[in-house]
Amino acid sequence: MNTRQNASRLAGILGGALLAAGSATAAPITIVAPFTPGGAADTVARSVGHALGLELNETVVVENRTGGSGIVGAGAVVRSAPDGNTLLLTTDGIFANPAFDNPEAQAVLDRLIPVANLAEAPLVLAASNASGITSIDTLLEQARQREHPLTYGTPGVGSAHHLAGIEFARHAGVAMTDVPYRGTAAGAAGLASGEIDLLYGVSTSIQPLIESGRAKMLAVTSKERFVLLPEVMALGEQYPDYNMMTMYGLMAPEGTPPEALERLARAAERALQRPDVQSQLRGAGLVPAFQGPQVYDKALAALTAERKAIIRDAGIRVN
């Protein structure tokens, strides 16, 4: 074999090695969304995930893995390699869910570490037109005069929606009964038909009922008015200690290197500054709310402690 042939063969070997190395490092980043497609959480995963890929110059895919109120998707993430290539899109509620009050589920949650908070929003409290409730004042009047408690719909026992109603009833000194539905869409149908008096939900699921004249938006569950609904009162205006926000963030399996977490967090921060991402989040009734790993960790821990205290004091149990 002559010198030119040797050089050509060596170049081929090196080229193949480089291609193999490139392929090895080109594995996509997977964001596991443990919720059904089409909801607010799924929107966050896909809009931020796409922008994250652009910021990192890498492929980002979203995989919906539902089941167990989010624990199935969380389990898939904690079993993955802690290399920053598999992330969980999660909400605040998963960490305080009373359905996970068992060693197996808690062991899964304990193996997740924060990457970044991405978005947030308050819930909306709406009343069915059939109820005759048009404001918080008329709600309180009815709650105090009616023989039976007012009913409010939620997407499940122990959800932020459920706890929002418990906290409102406690602050206002009235009795209310929660009615669990299989998702906010089913609750919205119950509100439209007058099956329930009230509903806690995300603004995008309730807005069509408002526009069609079948329900009235009473308040948002935050301390201050929500930037996307400035005309709607915040319950914190009337009850200063009241605040029930929903948060959407990214988690990684424990053992993920700090430098990988920081790299992902910085890319997420830049992604949230993109006008198209902000527009998509607003369309889902959310606003960007970036927090890096350390700040998000503290915020999530404080919120989880508050939610668990509400659950404990209310005696909520899930069979």
N, C-alpha and C positions, 0 to 999 in steps of 0.2 A: 504494500500500500504506500503510495507516494505521499509527500508532505502535504500537497493540496488535499488529497483524500482524507488524510488524518485530521487536518484543520476543519474540513467539512463535517467529518464524523463527530469531532469534539464539539463543534458549534451546535450540531443537532442534539447531542446529549445535554449540553448546557441549556439549550432552548427548551427541551422537554422538561428538564428539572425546574427551570424558572416557571414554565406554564403550570406544572404540578403545584409548585409553591403558591403561585397566584391563585389557583383554584382552591387550594386549602384555606387561603385567607379570605376567599370571596364568599364564604358562607353568609347567608342573609341574617340580619337581626330579626328575630321573631318577637312580636308583641302578642302575647296571649290575652285575649279579651274574654273573660269568663261570663259573658252576657250575650243575649241573642242579638243578631244583627239589626241595625235600624234605630236603636235607642241612643240616648245621649252618650253613654259610655262608649259605644261602638263608634260614634262620630268622633269622639276625642281620640280614640285609638287610631282611626284611619286618617284623620286630618293631620294630627300631630305626627303620626308615624311616617306619612309621606314626606312631610317637611323635614323630619329628622333624617330621613334617608338622603335628602338633598344637601342638608348641612354637613353630613358625615361622608358624602359621596359613596354611600353604600346602599345596598338593597334592604328595604324594611318590608316585612310582610306581616299581616294581621291574621291571627288564627282564632276563631271563635270556638271556645271549649266550654260549653255550658254544663250545668249540673251541680247539685249540692250547694246551691246559693253562692256559687263562686269558688267553692273549695276544690272542685275538680280541676279547674284551670290553675289555681294556686299550686296544687300538688304537682302538676306537670312542670311548672316553673322551678319549684324547689328541687325537683329530680334532675334538672338539666345541669350542664356544666356551668360553673360560676365564672364565665369568661366575658360577660357583658353582651352576649349574643341572644339571650332569652330573657324577656322582661314580662312583667304582669301589669296590665292596665287594671287598676283597682279603684274602688271607692272607699270613702271613710267607713261606710256601714259594715263592711266585711269583717273588720277587726272587733266590732262590738256586738256582732250578731249572736243572740242567745242560742241559736241553733248549733253554734260551734263551741258550746260550753262543755267540751269533752277533751280528754287528753290527746286523742288522735288528731282532731282538727286543730287544736291549739299548737301541737307540735309542728304542723305544716305552716301555720301563720308565723310562728317564732323563727322560722328559717327564711323569712323574707326581710330584706333590708331596703330602705328608701333610696330612690334615685332622684325623683323630683315630683313636686306637685305641679299640675298642669292647668287645671281649670276649677272653677267653683260656681255655685249659684245657690240662692235660697230656694226653698219650696214655695209653692203658691197655695193659699187656702182659698177655695172657691165654694160657693153655695148653690144648690139647685134652685132654679126659679120656683119649683113646686113648694119649697120650704118657706117662702116668704121672707127669707133672710136677705137683706140688702147691704148690711154693714156689720162691723164688729159690735156696735151698740145693739142692733136688733138681734144679733146672734145671742148676746148675753141676756137680753130680755126674754127671748124664747127659752134659753137654757134654764132660766130661773122660774119660768112660769109653767113649762110643760110638765106633764105627769111623768113622761118617760124621757130619758136622756137623748140628746141629739146624737145622731149617728154620723161617723165620718169614715170614709174609705181610705184604705192604705194598700200598698202592694205586698204586704206581709207582716206578720208578727215580728216585732223587734227592729223593723226597718226605721230609717230616719223619719219617714212619714208618720209611722206609728208613734214614735217618741215625740215628734213635733206636737201631736194632738195631746199626748199625756202632759207635756210641759205647759201647753196653752191652758188646758183645763185646770192644772195646778195653780198657775199664776192668776187665772181669772176666778178661781173658786167656784167652778161649775162642774157638773157631771157630763161626760161624753162617752159614748161607746164606739169602739173601733170595729170596723167591718173589713176583714182581710179579703182582698181579691187576688186573682192570679195576674198580677201586673197592673200598671197604671191605666192601660187602655180599657181593661175590663171595669176598673173603678170609674173611669170617665163615662162609660156606658151606663153604669148604675146611677151616677149623678144626673145624667141627662134624662133618665127615665123617672127620677124622683124616688128611686129605691133607697137612696141614702140622702141625708141632708147636706153633708159637706164632703169635701175631698181635698186631701193634700197630694200634690203632684208637681211635676215639672211644668214650667209655663207652656212649653210647646204642646203638651198633651191636653192642656186645659183651654188654651187659646181658641181652638175651633168651637168649643161650647159657648165661649163668651161671644164670639162673632156671630154665631147662629142664634143667640138670644136664649139659650137653654140654661145658662148659669151666670153667676155674678162673681167676679174676682174681688175678694175681700181684703186680702193682705198678703205680704210675703213674710217668710219666717226668719228674717234677719234683724240685726240691731238697727241698721239704717236702710233707707230706701235703696232699692236695687237699680243700678244704672240703666238696665234694659226695660224697667217698668217704673219710671220715676213718678208716675201718677198714682201708684198703688201704695198705700200706707205700709210701713214695716211694723210688725208686732212689737219690736223693740222700742218703738216710739211710745207705746202705751205701757209696756212692761220692760223696763230697762235691762233686766237680767236675762231676757229671752233672746236666744240666738240659736238657730238651727240651720246650718249651711251644709251643703253637699260638696264633697271634694273628689277630684279625679286625679290620680297620680300614677307614677310608674314605680314598680318595685323590682328587685333583682334577687336571685338566690344568695343566701349567705355565702361568704367566701369570695364574692366578686371583688377584685382589687379596687382600692380607693381611687386609683388613677382612672380606671374604667368607669366608675361611677361618676367621677367629676367630668370626664369627657362627654359622657351621655347627658349629664345635667346641663352643661354649657351649650351643647347642641340643641337640647330641648328649649332652653331659654331663648336662643336665637330663632328657633322654629316658631315660638309663640309670638314673636315680633313681626312675623310675616302677615301682611294684610289679608291674604287668602285664608290663612288659618284662623285669624281673628273673626273674619266674616263667617266661616263655617261654624265656629263655636257659638257665635251670636245666634246663628240660625237654629242651633240646638238649645238656645236659652241659657248659655253659659258665657262666662268671661274668663280670659286668661288670668292665671293667678300663680305665677311661677314661685317655687321655693326650692332651693337646693337641698342636697341630702341631709345636712345637719338640721336646718330649719324645719324641713318637712318632717323629719323624725320626731322632733320635739312637739310640733303642732299635732301630729297624728297621735302621739302618746297622750297628750292632754285631752284631745277630743275623745279618744277611746275611753279614757278614765271617766270623763263626764257622762258618756253614753251608758257605760256599764253601771254607773251609780243610779241613773234613771231606771234602768232595767231592774236592778236589784231592789230599789225602793218601791217600784211598781209591782214587784213579784212576778215579772214576766217569765214564763216557762215555755219551751217549745218541745213537744213530744217527739 
